[in-house]
Amino acid sequence: MSRDINEQALNEVTVCGKLSDVTFNNGKLSDGRAWESAVADILVTENVNGVDEQSIISVKVFATPLTSTGKQHPGWQTIQELKNMNTIQNVGLDAAQRVGVRKGEIRENSFVARSGQVVTGWALNTTFVNKITNGADKARARLMVFIMDMHDEVNSEGDETGRLIIKGGVVGYGGKLNVMEFVVEDPDYVENARRTLEVNNTVVLNVRLRVLAREETYTSGGEGWGEEIVETTTRTVRELVVVGANPPLDEEFAYSPDDIHRAFNERKAEIEQMQLEAKNRSAKGKAKTATPGPATTPADNKYSWE
């Protein structure tokens, strides 16, 4: 006996920091109801190994004015309150409102690039973004994860970085599988993960959210004579950093590999449909894209449980 695949996994996100900026949007659903959305960018400063690390964590709120029972939607109220909050962009860091997200949820976020390949990442959703006056900055998640694959991270030059990559599935509403990548970077944590975790385990991970701009320096100039040219580029880093884990759950509380595999195949079918729709839009007069690649990202093909 295992955990029902239709039972949603633990998925709790907490974010506290200064409100950096908010982007609003609105429209109407197919039934004519109005909707509004807000994406709140929250500046989170945390000390990591003695160094202050600043992340901009984006959290989305989407709501109609009323719930299905006719009551005011709490998300709608949140959006209206966000419209009146001071942001770093408007008033500067010191006067900006401190906010907290205590009932957030993380989900897989996938889209089709112009190349036809599917790009996968993650996004945060919530109903509540509240004003707060105290408490340390943080961006944390506590997630029940089915481990699909574990492997050493390798950089662009083929060298191991010392970090461990965990590919995992987080079961959402209705058994929908969210596939995400987690990184373990503390050497002690890497050793513990290798010793205690295995593919097909269901485990609760404690995760720190990292979204920041990182400068990378490289040299060029070939093998000829003269000074090397040093260039710097900036890229956005979006990582789910594992900072702790509970022991794997017993079989009766864990998801079945067979159930996860079926959910994974449903996800693949959705990706194929997404690619087909993108291809059809291109054929109707938009800029022509490259022939779509495989329905799964390259990392998906590494899952040892398939």
C-alpha positions in Angstrom: 0.0 0.0 0.0 1.4 3.4 -1.0 0.4 7.0 -0.9 -2.5 7.9 -3.2 -1.2 9.7 -6.3 -4.2 12.1 -6.1 -3.1 13.2 -2.6 -1.2 16.4 -3.0 2.3 16.5 -1.7 3.5 18.8 1.0 4.3 22.1 -0.7 4.9 25.1 1.6 6.8 28.2 0.6 7.7 31.1 3.0 9.2 34.4 1.8 10.0 37.4 3.9 11.7 40.6 2.6 11.4 44.1 1.1 8.9 44.6 -1.7 11.0 45.5 -4.7 8.4 45.9 -7.4 4.9 44.8 -8.5 3.5 44.2 -12.0 -0.3 44.1 -12.5 -2.4 42.6 -15.2 -6.1 42.1 -15.8 -8.6 40.6 -18.3 -11.7 38.5 -18.6 -12.3 34.8 -18.5 -14.3 32.9 -21.2 -17.4 33.2 -19.0 -17.1 37.0 -18.8 -15.8 37.2 -15.2 -13.1 39.8 -14.6 -9.7 38.7 -13.3 -6.6 40.4 -12.0 -3.1 39.3 -11.3 -0.1 40.7 -9.5 3.6 39.6 -9.6 5.3 40.8 -6.5 9.1 40.9 -6.6 10.5 40.5 -3.1 14.1 41.3 -2.2 15.5 38.7 0.2 18.9 39.1 1.8 20.3 36.0 3.5 23.8 35.3 4.9 25.2 32.2 3.2 28.5 31.0 4.4 29.4 34.4 5.8 28.4 36.3 2.6 25.2 38.3 2.1 23.3 36.8 -0.8 20.5 38.9 -2.4 17.7 37.2 -4.3 14.7 38.7 -6.1 11.9 36.2 -5.5 8.8 36.6 -7.7 5.4 35.5 -6.4 2.2 35.5 -8.5 -1.3 36.2 -7.2 -4.3 35.5 -9.5 -7.9 36.0 -8.6 -11.4 36.9 -9.6 -13.5 39.2 -7.4 -15.6 36.3 -6.0 -15.0 32.7 -5.1 -17.2 29.9 -6.5 -19.4 30.3 -3.3 -19.9 34.0 -3.9 -17.6 35.2 -1.2 -14.9 37.8 -1.8 -11.7 36.1 -3.1 -8.9 36.7 -0.6 -6.4 36.8 -3.5 -8.4 39.7 -5.0 -8.1 41.6 -1.7 -4.3 40.9 -1.7 -4.0 42.4 -5.2 -5.8 45.6 -4.2 -3.6 45.9 -1.1 -0.5 45.5 -3.2 -1.5 48.4 -5.3 -1.1 50.7 -2.3 2.2 49.3 -0.9 5.5 51.2 -1.2 8.1 49.4 -3.3 11.9 49.8 -3.6 11.3 51.0 -7.2 9.0 53.8 -6.0 10.4 55.0 -2.7 13.8 53.3 -2.2 15.0 50.5 0.0 14.6 52.1 3.4 11.0 53.2 3.0 9.8 50.1 1.0 7.2 47.8 2.7 8.4 44.6 4.3 6.1 41.7 3.2 5.7 38.1 4.0 4.3 35.1 2.0 3.5 32.3 4.3 1.2 30.1 2.3 3.0 30.0 -1.1 3.3 27.0 -3.4 6.0 26.1 -5.9 5.1 24.6 -9.3 6.8 23.6 -12.5 6.8 26.4 -15.1 7.4 25.2 -18.7 7.2 26.9 -22.1 8.2 26.3 -25.6 11.2 28.3 -26.8 11.6 29.5 -30.4 13.9 26.5 -31.1 10.9 24.2 -30.3 12.6 22.9 -27.2 10.7 22.9 -23.9 12.3 25.1 -21.2 11.5 24.0 -17.7 11.8 25.9 -14.5 9.7 26.8 -11.4 7.4 29.6 -10.3 5.7 30.6 -7.0 2.0 31.2 -6.5 0.1 32.4 -3.5 -3.1 34.0 -2.3 -1.7 36.1 0.5 1.1 38.7 0.5 0.9 40.4 3.9 2.6 43.5 5.4 5.1 42.6 8.2 7.3 44.7 10.5 9.8 42.2 11.8 11.5 38.9 11.2 14.6 37.9 9.3 14.6 37.8 5.5 14.2 34.3 4.1 13.0 32.3 1.1 12.3 28.8 2.0 10.3 25.8 0.9 9.4 22.5 2.5 8.5 20.0 -0.2 7.6 16.3 -0.4 9.7 15.0 -3.3 9.8 11.7 -5.2 13.4 11.2 -6.2 13.8 10.4 -9.9 17.5 10.8 -10.4 20.7 11.8 -8.5 24.0 12.7 -10.2 27.1 14.8 -9.8 26.9 18.3 -11.3 29.4 18.9 -14.2 30.3 22.3 -15.5 30.6 23.4 -19.1 34.2 22.1 -19.3 33.2 18.6 -18.1 34.6 19.0 -14.6 32.6 17.9 -11.5 31.7 20.9 -9.3 31.3 19.0 -6.1 27.6 19.7 -6.0 24.9 17.0 -6.3 21.8 17.4 -8.5 18.5 15.8 -7.5 15.8 15.5 -10.1 12.5 15.1 -8.3 8.7 15.1 -8.8 6.3 17.1 -6.6 2.7 15.8 -6.8 0.2 18.6 -7.2 -3.6 18.9 -7.3 -5.3 16.0 -9.0 -2.1 14.0 -9.3 -0.3 16.5 -11.6 3.4 15.9 -11.5 5.7 18.9 -11.2 9.3 17.9 -12.2 12.0 20.1 -10.7 15.7 20.2 -10.2 17.3 20.6 -6.7 21.0 21.2 -5.9 22.9 20.1 -2.8 26.1 22.2 -2.5 27.3 22.1 1.1 29.9 19.2 1.2 28.5 17.7 4.4 25.0 17.8 3.0 26.2 16.2 -0.3 27.7 13.3 1.7 24.6 12.9 3.8 22.4 12.9 0.7 24.5 10.3 -1.0 24.4 8.1 2.1 20.7 8.4 3.0 18.8 9.1 -0.2 18.1 6.8 -3.2 16.2 6.9 -6.4 12.5 6.0 -5.9 12.5 7.4 -2.3 9.8 9.9 -1.2 11.4 12.4 1.0 10.7 15.8 2.6 13.3 18.4 1.5 14.0 21.7 3.1 15.0 24.1 0.4 16.4 27.7 0.1 15.3 29.6 -3.0 18.0 31.4 -4.9 17.3 33.9 -7.7 20.2 36.2 -8.4 22.4 37.7 -11.1 25.9 36.2 -11.2 28.9 37.6 -13.1 31.1 35.1 -14.9 34.5 36.0 -16.2 36.3 34.2 -19.1 39.3 34.9 -21.2 39.7 34.7 -25.0 42.4 35.4 -27.5 43.2 32.0 -28.9 46.7 30.4 -28.9 48.6 33.3 -30.5 50.7 35.9 -28.9 49.6 39.0 -26.9 47.4 39.8 -24.0 44.4 37.7 -23.3 41.1 39.4 -23.5 39.1 39.2 -20.3 35.3 39.4 -20.7 32.5 39.4 -18.1 29.0 38.2 -18.7 26.0 38.2 -16.3 23.5 35.4 -16.1 20.4 34.8 -13.9 20.8 31.9 -11.5 17.5 30.2 -10.3 18.2 27.3 -8.0 16.4 25.3 -5.3 19.2 24.7 -2.8 18.7 21.7 -0.4 19.6 22.7 3.1 18.1 19.6 4.9 16.1 16.4 4.4 14.0 14.1 6.5 14.6 10.3 6.4 12.8 8.7 3.4 9.2 7.9 4.1 8.0 4.4 4.7 6.3 2.7 1.8 2.8 3.2 3.0 3.4 7.0 3.2 5.5 7.2 0.0 4.4 7.5 -3.7 4.5 4.4 -5.8 7.1 4.5 -8.7 4.4 3.1 -11.0 2.0 5.9 -10.1 4.8 8.5 -10.6 5.7 7.0 -14.0 2.1 7.2 -15.2 1.9 10.8 -14.0 5.2 11.5 -15.8 3.8 10.1 -19.0 0.8 12.4 -18.7 3.2 15.3 -18.3 5.0 14.2 -21.4 1.7 14.2 -23.3 1.0 17.7 -22.2 4.4 18.8 -23.3 3.9 17.2 -26.7 0.6 19.1 -27.0 2.3 22.3 -26.0 4.9 21.9 -28.7 2.3 21.0 -31.3 0.3 24.2 -30.5 3.4 26.3 -30.7 4.2 24.7 -34.1 0.7 25.4 -35.4 0.9 29.0 -34.3 4.2 29.3 -36.2 2.6 27.8 -39.3 -0.2 30.5 -39.2 2.2 33.3 -40.1 4.4 33.9 -37.1 8.1 33.6 -37.3 9.1 30.1 -38.3 10.8 28.1 -35.5 13.1 25.1 -35.6 11.6 21.7 -35.7 10.6 20.8 -32.2 12.9 18.5 -30.3 12.0 15.6 -28.0 9.0 15.9 -25.8 11.1 15.9 -22.7 14.1 17.9 -21.7 17.5 16.2 -22.0 17.6 15.8 -18.2 14.4 13.8 -18.3 16.1 11.0 -20.3 18.5 10.4 -17.4 15.8 9.2 -15.0 16.9 5.8 -13.9 13.4 4.8 -12.8 11.9 4.9 -16.3 
